[in-house]
Amino acid sequence: MLSSSTNLGPFVGFNANLSSEFRKYGEIVAFKKDTTMFDCDETMKWFYVFISGKVKVFDINFETNREQTLYMLIRGDMFDLVTLLDGLEHNLATEVIETGELIRFPINKVREWMRDYVDFAQLIYRYVAMQMRAIESLAIDLSLYDTKERLLKLLLKNINMIEKRGVSILDNLSHTEIANLIGTVRHIIDRHLKSLKKEGIIDIENRKIELKNAKKVLDLLTSY
């Protein structure tokens, strides 16, 4: 059972009965960096809401060792929507990038809440739509834009995430992890970041990338 002071993230703001259900059935779980999470047995039983930390969801080609990050789970994110909606196993690899905490709920309870509370179901569907748009955007970027354009778009997306959720996706990521976000390799990211820093567009210190000139990024994107 969750305490009354626990931040329910995206589940906050519902009526008293549903909020009471959240606190009755929710359980806080801690996770540590460099561990794996969410095997199929777990996601068939539990639904997760992130309080803090970062977990990447990715796939890998073992023949080429190429990896593609599909999305990064941060504060306010939920997992796994696919299993929640279709009841089937969802085989994706995950890795903890930054230590944190989440709340887990029995997945059958979440389905019950979706049936019984229209506003709650709408929250879930809006989140599904947001994820679909993100994956659609990733597919378009990988198909139509070069690596520098994809990096510039990622920098702008990160600013938007900081403004909306107070979390930087890029903080504390290695250049390899940044490369995995946009479908390239580390040495290409190294080259682009050095170029952007030289142009005064970004600053980099202690694995933190600060965007100093968003207007210049927009100008570069419109010039392609």
Backbone bond lengths (Angstrom), bond angles and torsions (degrees), N, CA, C in turn:
res aa  C-N    CA-C-N  psi(-1)  N-CA   C-N-CA  omega(-1)  CA-C   N-CA-C  phi
1 M - - - 1.464 - - 1.520 109.86 -
2 L 1.320 116.53 137.82 1.459 121.27 179.90 1.520 110.23 -86.26
3 S 1.336 115.71 148.13 1.457 119.98 176.44 1.528 109.75 -75.33
4 S 1.319 115.77 164.05 1.469 120.58 -179.34 1.518 112.09 -67.07
5 S 1.336 117.08 -17.99 1.472 120.37 -178.94 1.524 113.22 -91.07
6 T 1.328 117.69 -6.74 1.465 120.78 -178.71 1.521 110.80 -65.92
7 N 1.334 115.55 131.21 1.462 121.00 177.20 1.524 109.14 -75.83
8 L 1.324 116.42 118.03 1.464 121.09 -177.94 1.527 113.06 -86.10
9 G 1.331 117.28 4.76 1.461 120.70 176.85 1.520 112.01 56.70
10 P 1.346 118.05 -126.84 1.465 120.63 -177.21 1.524 112.95 -68.13
11 F 1.354 117.56 -11.56 1.464 120.60 -179.57 1.524 112.36 -89.56
12 V 1.318 118.42 6.41 1.461 120.88 -179.54 1.532 109.76 -81.24
13 G 1.351 116.49 152.75 1.456 119.91 172.20 1.510 115.90 96.16
14 F 1.336 117.88 4.06 1.462 119.91 178.09 1.529 110.31 -88.32
15 N 1.324 115.62 173.56 1.466 118.71 -176.48 1.531 111.10 -63.76
16 A 1.326 115.26 165.99 1.468 121.29 -172.31 1.524 112.30 -60.05
17 N 1.334 117.31 -39.28 1.460 120.11 -178.71 1.524 111.90 -63.70
18 L 1.343 115.76 -45.53 1.460 119.27 -179.07 1.520 110.82 -70.44
19 S 1.327 117.63 -39.43 1.466 120.32 177.17 1.525 110.74 -60.52
20 S 1.332 116.44 -38.39 1.457 120.77 176.75 1.524 111.20 -63.89
21 E 1.329 116.64 -38.81 1.469 121.21 176.61 1.526 111.08 -63.33
22 F 1.341 116.18 -43.46 1.466 119.67 178.10 1.524 110.35 -55.64
23 R 1.323 116.24 -47.19 1.472 120.54 -175.86 1.530 111.30 -72.19
24 K 1.310 116.78 -30.09 1.464 120.18 179.24 1.520 111.77 -70.38
25 Y 1.323 116.36 -41.91 1.460 119.63 -172.59 1.536 114.00 -100.67
26 G 1.332 117.61 -12.12 1.462 119.96 -179.00 1.520 112.65 -77.96
27 E 1.316 114.89 150.60 1.472 121.71 179.59 1.523 108.73 -142.52
28 I 1.333 116.82 129.60 1.463 120.34 179.10 1.524 110.02 -80.69
29 V 1.325 115.22 133.86 1.469 122.52 178.47 1.524 108.33 -127.57
30 A 1.325 116.62 130.51 1.468 121.47 176.93 1.526 109.40 -92.93
31 F 1.341 115.80 150.01 1.464 119.96 174.87 1.521 109.48 -137.24
32 K 1.333 115.68 152.07 1.463 121.27 -173.52 1.522 111.58 -115.63
33 K 1.315 114.53 151.71 1.464 121.68 -179.50 1.524 111.21 -57.39
34 D 1.341 114.31 145.62 1.466 123.74 175.58 1.526 113.56 70.02
35 T 1.327 117.71 16.76 1.458 120.54 173.66 1.528 109.22 -106.29
36 T 1.320 115.41 164.30 1.463 120.05 176.34 1.529 108.84 -101.13
37 M 1.313 115.56 156.28 1.462 120.48 -177.53 1.519 110.33 -140.76
38 F 1.319 114.35 169.76 1.466 122.34 166.99 1.525 114.09 61.14
39 D 1.334 117.46 54.37 1.458 116.44 171.10 1.535 108.55 -70.52
40 C 1.315 115.69 166.26 1.471 120.24 -171.57 1.520 112.78 -60.18
41 D 1.333 116.99 -36.02 1.461 119.45 179.09 1.524 110.84 -62.08
42 E 1.335 116.81 -38.40 1.461 120.61 -179.30 1.520 112.02 -69.74
43 T 1.332 116.10 -45.53 1.468 118.89 -176.18 1.529 112.34 -73.46
44 M 1.330 117.51 -15.43 1.458 119.34 172.22 1.524 111.30 -76.23
45 K 1.332 116.47 -19.99 1.473 120.75 -177.08 1.522 113.51 -106.48
46 W 1.348 116.53 -28.86 1.461 120.25 -169.77 1.527 112.04 -126.72
47 F 1.320 114.80 152.45 1.462 123.04 172.73 1.528 106.96 -122.07
48 Y 1.347 116.94 139.69 1.462 120.44 -168.19 1.527 112.32 -121.56
49 V 1.320 115.31 141.53 1.459 122.73 173.49 1.525 107.71 -125.12
50 F 1.326 116.61 127.21 1.462 120.74 -174.06 1.528 112.19 -83.71
51 I 1.338 114.86 133.16 1.459 122.43 174.49 1.528 110.42 -96.91
52 S 1.328 116.09 -41.46 1.467 121.55 -178.93 1.523 109.14 -158.71
53 G 1.346 115.52 174.13 1.459 120.67 178.99 1.517 112.96 87.68
54 K 1.341 115.18 -178.23 1.466 121.67 179.19 1.517 109.35 -140.82
55 V 1.318 115.39 133.60 1.466 121.71 174.92 1.517 108.12 -130.79
56 K 1.316 116.88 126.75 1.464 118.97 177.70 1.521 109.64 -92.20
57 V 1.316 114.73 142.33 1.465 122.98 174.88 1.521 105.93 -112.16
58 F 1.328 116.92 123.96 1.467 119.30 -169.47 1.516 110.96 -149.02
59 D 1.330 113.96 172.84 1.459 121.36 170.00 1.520 107.62 -135.17
60 I 1.320 115.61 159.65 1.466 119.87 -174.62 1.528 110.10 -141.79
61 N 1.319 115.33 141.52 1.457 121.88 172.70 1.525 107.09 -95.89
62 F 1.325 117.31 108.59 1.460 120.60 -173.92 1.526 112.35 -71.83
63 E 1.327 117.75 -18.75 1.461 119.68 177.81 1.519 111.40 -74.14
64 T 1.324 116.87 -38.62 1.465 121.15 -179.37 1.525 112.88 -102.91
65 N 1.349 115.67 -12.22 1.468 121.49 -175.63 1.527 112.22 66.11
66 R 1.321 117.43 16.23 1.461 121.37 176.30 1.513 109.80 -80.86
67 E 1.305 114.68 138.88 1.463 120.89 -176.37 1.520 109.56 -125.35
68 Q 1.342 116.31 142.99 1.459 121.26 175.64 1.521 109.21 -129.63
69 T 1.329 115.73 119.71 1.456 120.32 173.70 1.528 108.55 -79.15
70 L 1.316 116.49 127.21 1.466 121.52 179.69 1.518 110.89 -84.30
71 Y 1.319 116.71 -43.26 1.457 121.41 174.76 1.518 109.65 -164.77
72 M 1.304 115.48 162.00 1.456 123.20 177.41 1.516 108.46 -110.46
73 L 1.330 116.44 126.57 1.461 121.59 178.91 1.522 109.42 -89.95
74 I 1.331 116.17 124.10 1.460 121.95 -178.41 1.535 108.40 -133.22
75 R 1.338 115.73 -174.01 1.461 120.95 -179.02 1.532 111.96 -50.25
76 G 1.342 115.40 128.08 1.458 121.06 179.71 1.515 114.44 94.06
77 D 1.346 117.67 -11.44 1.461 120.14 179.25 1.528 111.01 -80.36
78 M 1.341 115.36 161.87 1.464 122.42 -179.74 1.523 109.77 -128.16
79 F 1.340 115.30 151.74 1.472 120.41 -179.68 1.533 108.22 -155.44
80 D 1.341 121.06 134.58 1.443 127.26 7.21 1.516 107.49 -117.16
81 L 1.323 116.61 119.34 1.459 121.96 -178.11 1.519 112.03 -65.09
82 V 1.334 117.27 -35.51 1.473 120.46 -176.24 1.527 109.85 -63.67
83 T 1.321 116.75 -50.24 1.465 120.75 179.54 1.521 111.14 -65.81
84 L 1.325 117.23 -36.78 1.463 120.92 177.12 1.523 110.74 -56.55
85 L 1.329 117.23 -43.08 1.458 121.19 -172.84 1.524 113.97 -85.51
86 D 1.352 117.47 -35.97 1.475 116.77 -176.33 1.528 114.08 -109.67
87 G 1.340 116.99 -8.90 1.465 120.02 176.91 1.510 115.14 72.70
88 L 1.345 117.45 11.92 1.462 121.58 -177.81 1.527 111.39 -108.50
89 E 1.322 115.87 159.09 1.456 120.42 176.88 1.528 110.41 -63.28
90 H 1.320 115.53 144.57 1.459 121.52 -178.79 1.530 107.41 -127.70
91 N 1.314 115.97 105.30 1.468 120.80 -172.75 1.519 111.39 -92.71
92 L 1.330 116.09 95.13 1.452 122.77 172.82 1.524 108.63 -132.61
93 A 1.327 115.89 146.62 1.458 119.82 178.56 1.531 110.13 -82.14
94 T 1.327 116.30 145.46 1.464 121.31 177.05 1.519 109.29 -134.64
95 E 1.324 115.80 153.01 1.469 121.51 176.31 1.520 108.99 -149.33
96 V 1.323 115.93 136.31 1.462 120.77 178.14 1.524 108.86 -77.58
97 I 1.329 116.40 120.78 1.455 122.56 178.72 1.524 110.77 -94.43
98 E 1.325 116.15 -30.60 1.462 121.24 -178.48 1.526 108.75 -144.51
99 T 1.333 116.28 128.59 1.463 122.29 -178.85 1.533 111.16 -54.97
100 G 1.331 116.54 142.47 1.457 119.28 -180.00 1.510 112.88 -169.26
101 E 1.332 115.13 -161.76 1.463 122.33 179.98 1.527 109.98 -137.33
102 L 1.328 114.66 155.01 1.462 120.56 173.35 1.517 109.30 -142.02
103 I 1.320 115.13 167.41 1.465 121.22 172.93 1.516 107.45 -109.07
104 R 1.323 116.22 131.53 1.461 118.17 175.69 1.532 109.32 -112.05
105 F 1.332 113.32 143.80 1.455 121.91 179.35 1.532 108.38 -126.38
106 P 1.324 118.65 146.09 1.477 119.32 172.94 1.530 109.55 -57.92
107 I 1.306 116.98 126.98 1.461 120.27 -172.14 1.530 111.55 -64.59
108 N 1.313 117.41 -32.33 1.467 119.21 177.72 1.526 111.29 -66.78
109 K 1.347 116.83 -31.98 1.461 120.32 175.81 1.522 110.65 -65.91
110 V 1.338 116.03 -41.25 1.464 120.14 179.29 1.525 109.97 -62.47
111 R 1.326 117.07 -42.12 1.467 120.28 176.26 1.524 110.63 -61.76
112 E 1.313 116.91 -39.69 1.470 121.19 178.22 1.526 110.85 -62.98
113 W 1.336 116.34 -43.56 1.466 120.02 178.17 1.525 111.17 -62.62
114 M 1.338 116.66 -37.28 1.462 119.41 177.77 1.519 111.23 -63.48
115 R 1.327 117.44 -37.07 1.472 120.74 178.43 1.527 112.03 -70.70
116 D 1.333 116.26 -36.06 1.465 120.37 -170.77 1.527 114.38 -92.73
117 Y 1.334 117.03 -21.01 1.471 120.55 -175.22 1.523 109.55 -129.03
118 V 1.317 115.91 108.04 1.465 121.09 -176.47 1.526 111.51 -60.57
119 D 1.332 117.08 -42.59 1.464 119.95 -178.10 1.526 111.20 -62.26
120 F 1.325 116.44 -37.62 1.456 119.93 178.69 1.530 110.49 -67.72
121 A 1.324 116.61 -43.18 1.470 119.81 177.58 1.524 110.77 -59.62
122 Q 1.332 117.30 -39.53 1.460 120.89 179.31 1.527 111.24 -63.84
123 L 1.341 116.58 -37.25 1.464 120.00 175.83 1.529 110.79 -59.06
124 I 1.318 116.19 -46.55 1.465 120.70 -179.70 1.527 110.57 -63.29
125 Y 1.327 117.43 -44.11 1.467 120.38 -178.05 1.530 111.52 -66.47
126 R 1.330 116.83 -36.57 1.476 119.59 176.94 1.528 110.37 -64.46
127 Y 1.310 115.93 -38.54 1.467 119.34 179.15 1.532 110.47 -68.09
128 V 1.319 116.95 -40.48 1.468 120.67 176.05 1.526 110.12 -58.65
129 A 1.328 116.34 -44.55 1.465 120.27 179.46 1.526 110.86 -62.05
130 M 1.334 116.95 -40.52 1.464 120.52 178.60 1.525 110.99 -61.52
131 Q 1.341 116.66 -43.08 1.463 119.58 178.77 1.525 111.43 -66.25
132 M 1.321 116.71 -39.61 1.470 119.80 177.94 1.523 110.79 -61.17
133 R 1.337 116.50 -41.75 1.457 119.78 178.14 1.530 111.27 -63.83
134 A 1.340 116.15 -38.52 1.465 120.02 -179.48 1.533 111.02 -65.46
135 I 1.326 117.04 -43.91 1.464 120.65 179.40 1.525 110.56 -67.94
136 E 1.338 116.61 -38.39 1.469 120.95 175.54 1.518 110.62 -60.24
137 S 1.332 116.14 -44.26 1.462 121.10 179.28 1.522 111.13 -63.17
138 L 1.343 116.73 -40.73 1.464 120.49 178.04 1.520 110.75 -61.98
139 A 1.326 117.43 -44.65 1.474 120.93 -179.84 1.523 111.04 -61.69
140 I 1.340 116.28 -42.07 1.467 120.18 179.12 1.526 110.56 -65.42
141 D 1.328 116.60 -44.91 1.464 120.39 -179.23 1.528 111.37 -60.40
142 L 1.344 116.42 -44.51 1.466 120.24 -178.45 1.525 111.37 -65.64
143 S 1.326 116.70 -30.77 1.464 120.99 -176.69 1.525 113.19 -85.20
144 L 1.343 117.33 -35.30 1.462 120.22 -166.37 1.527 115.95 -114.82
145 Y 1.320 118.11 -15.12 1.464 119.86 -173.92 1.522 111.50 -119.39
146 D 1.347 115.67 148.62 1.458 118.54 177.44 1.532 109.93 -79.83
147 T 1.327 115.83 175.16 1.469 119.77 -171.32 1.528 112.84 -65.20
148 K 1.337 117.57 -36.01 1.459 118.71 179.77 1.525 110.63 -67.73
149 E 1.330 116.82 -41.08 1.468 119.68 177.18 1.528 110.82 -62.02
150 R 1.338 116.25 -41.78 1.465 119.48 179.78 1.527 111.27 -64.23
151 L 1.324 116.63 -37.14 1.462 120.08 177.73 1.523 110.89 -66.90
152 L 1.322 117.33 -42.48 1.471 120.74 178.63 1.529 110.71 -61.70
153 K 1.331 116.66 -41.80 1.462 120.64 178.64 1.529 110.60 -64.98
154 L 1.337 116.80 -36.22 1.462 120.68 177.51 1.525 111.34 -65.60
155 L 1.329 117.38 -39.19 1.465 120.84 177.75 1.525 111.14 -61.87
156 L 1.326 116.71 -41.71 1.463 120.22 178.11 1.529 111.21 -68.03
157 K 1.330 116.64 -40.41 1.465 120.58 177.27 1.524 110.40 -60.68
158 N 1.321 116.53 -38.49 1.461 120.43 -179.63 1.526 111.52 -65.26
159 I 1.332 116.86 -39.93 1.466 120.56 176.43 1.527 110.28 -61.22
160 N 1.312 116.58 -42.35 1.464 121.38 178.38 1.527 110.93 -61.89
161 M 1.343 116.85 -39.58 1.460 120.86 179.98 1.523 111.12 -67.91
162 I 1.319 116.83 -38.03 1.469 120.35 177.49 1.521 109.83 -62.94
163 E 1.327 116.85 -43.15 1.462 120.96 -179.00 1.527 111.96 -67.35
164 K 1.331 117.48 -38.37 1.460 120.76 -175.19 1.525 113.01 -83.61
165 R 1.343 116.54 -39.02 1.467 118.90 -172.56 1.524 113.77 -122.49
166 G 1.323 116.64 -4.60 1.453 119.34 -179.80 1.508 113.98 71.35
167 V 1.335 117.22 22.61 1.464 121.96 -178.11 1.520 109.41 -129.99
168 S 1.340 116.46 132.55 1.459 121.48 173.52 1.521 109.33 -92.67
169 I 1.322 116.66 120.80 1.461 120.53 177.42 1.531 110.63 -63.03
170 L 1.329 116.56 -34.81 1.465 121.24 -169.71 1.518 114.47 -86.57
171 D 1.339 117.90 -18.92 1.463 119.67 -178.54 1.527 110.81 -57.47
172 N 1.325 115.56 133.25 1.472 123.97 175.67 1.526 113.88 69.65
173 L 1.336 117.80 10.80 1.459 119.53 175.37 1.524 110.24 -86.92
174 S 1.328 116.37 139.82 1.458 120.57 171.99 1.517 108.81 -71.32
175 H 1.327 116.30 163.74 1.459 119.81 177.57 1.536 111.02 -64.01
176 T 1.334 116.66 -29.23 1.461 120.13 176.07 1.521 111.01 -64.39
177 E 1.345 116.55 -42.94 1.464 120.44 179.58 1.527 110.93 -67.05
178 I 1.329 117.15 -37.90 1.465 119.89 176.63 1.531 109.61 -63.87
179 A 1.333 116.02 -41.40 1.467 120.13 177.53 1.525 111.01 -59.82
180 N 1.334 117.00 -40.45 1.467 120.59 -179.78 1.526 112.43 -64.76
181 L 1.317 117.02 -26.89 1.466 120.74 179.07 1.525 112.15 -68.77
182 I 1.347 116.71 -29.70 1.466 119.19 -175.53 1.532 112.80 -118.68
183 G 1.337 116.09 14.37 1.459 119.02 171.84 1.507 114.89 72.06
184 T 1.333 116.97 43.62 1.460 119.98 176.09 1.528 108.77 -140.02
185 V 1.328 117.11 -161.50 1.463 120.79 -177.67 1.528 110.03 -123.01
186 R 1.333 115.42 164.89 1.458 121.49 -169.03 1.525 112.88 -59.39
187 H 1.332 118.48 -44.48 1.465 119.02 -173.02 1.536 111.72 -65.80
188 I 1.334 116.83 -28.30 1.474 119.52 176.68 1.523 109.92 -72.04
189 I 1.328 117.15 -40.87 1.466 120.85 175.48 1.520 110.35 -62.06
190 D 1.318 117.11 -43.02 1.476 120.99 177.31 1.526 110.33 -53.31
191 R 1.332 115.93 -48.42 1.461 121.22 -176.77 1.525 111.15 -63.71
192 H 1.331 116.81 -45.58 1.471 119.91 -178.96 1.527 111.86 -65.63
193 L 1.323 117.19 -42.52 1.464 120.12 -178.60 1.531 110.98 -65.23
194 K 1.314 117.12 -39.82 1.471 120.15 176.72 1.525 110.72 -62.69
195 S 1.330 116.54 -40.97 1.458 121.06 179.43 1.525 110.87 -64.80
196 L 1.343 117.09 -44.72 1.468 121.04 -179.63 1.531 111.55 -66.18
197 K 1.320 115.70 -35.29 1.472 119.09 177.32 1.519 110.43 -68.15
198 K 1.321 117.23 -41.32 1.461 121.73 179.06 1.524 111.27 -63.09
199 E 1.347 116.44 -33.73 1.468 121.18 179.00 1.525 112.37 -79.33
200 G 1.336 117.44 -4.00 1.459 121.07 179.51 1.516 114.23 78.93
201 I 1.330 117.04 15.65 1.462 121.38 -178.53 1.518 111.53 -83.07
202 I 1.333 116.76 -35.32 1.463 121.24 178.97 1.517 110.19 -132.25
203 D 1.320 115.11 164.92 1.451 122.09 169.31 1.520 106.58 -129.59
204 I 1.314 118.03 144.68 1.457 122.51 -178.11 1.521 109.08 -128.32
205 E 1.325 115.84 126.68 1.459 120.72 177.67 1.526 109.35 -153.37
206 N 1.337 115.31 127.57 1.466 121.38 178.11 1.532 112.59 51.49
207 R 1.332 115.57 49.54 1.465 122.63 178.23 1.530 112.78 60.56
208 K 1.311 116.80 27.75 1.456 121.44 173.90 1.519 108.36 -121.47
209 I 1.318 115.65 128.39 1.459 121.76 179.35 1.520 108.50 -104.24
210 E 1.309 116.45 119.43 1.463 121.35 178.36 1.530 108.70 -105.18
211 L 1.319 115.72 123.15 1.460 120.47 176.83 1.524 108.13 -83.02
212 K 1.328 116.44 113.70 1.460 121.15 -175.01 1.517 113.05 -95.15
213 N 1.323 116.89 -21.58 1.460 119.88 -175.24 1.524 110.39 -142.38
214 A 1.353 115.76 81.97 1.460 120.70 -178.81 1.528 111.52 -64.31
215 K 1.336 116.57 -34.19 1.465 120.17 -179.75 1.523 110.43 -62.07
216 K 1.320 116.62 -40.40 1.468 119.82 179.19 1.536 110.41 -64.55
217 V 1.325 116.98 -36.51 1.466 120.16 177.35 1.526 110.11 -62.98
218 L 1.326 116.74 -45.00 1.468 120.77 178.07 1.523 110.94 -62.59
219 D 1.330 116.28 -41.10 1.483 119.98 178.00 1.511 111.79 -62.26
220 L 1.348 116.66 -40.56 1.460 120.71 179.03 1.527 111.30 -64.92
221 L 1.326 116.33 -41.35 1.458 119.90 -179.14 1.526 111.60 -66.51
222 T 1.327 117.43 -39.31 1.460 119.94 -179.57 1.528 111.91 -74.89
223 S 1.335 117.09 -16.73 1.464 120.27 -179.13 1.527 112.91 -82.85
224 Y 1.338 117.70 -14.68 1.462 119.91 -178.07 1.522 110.56 -73.12
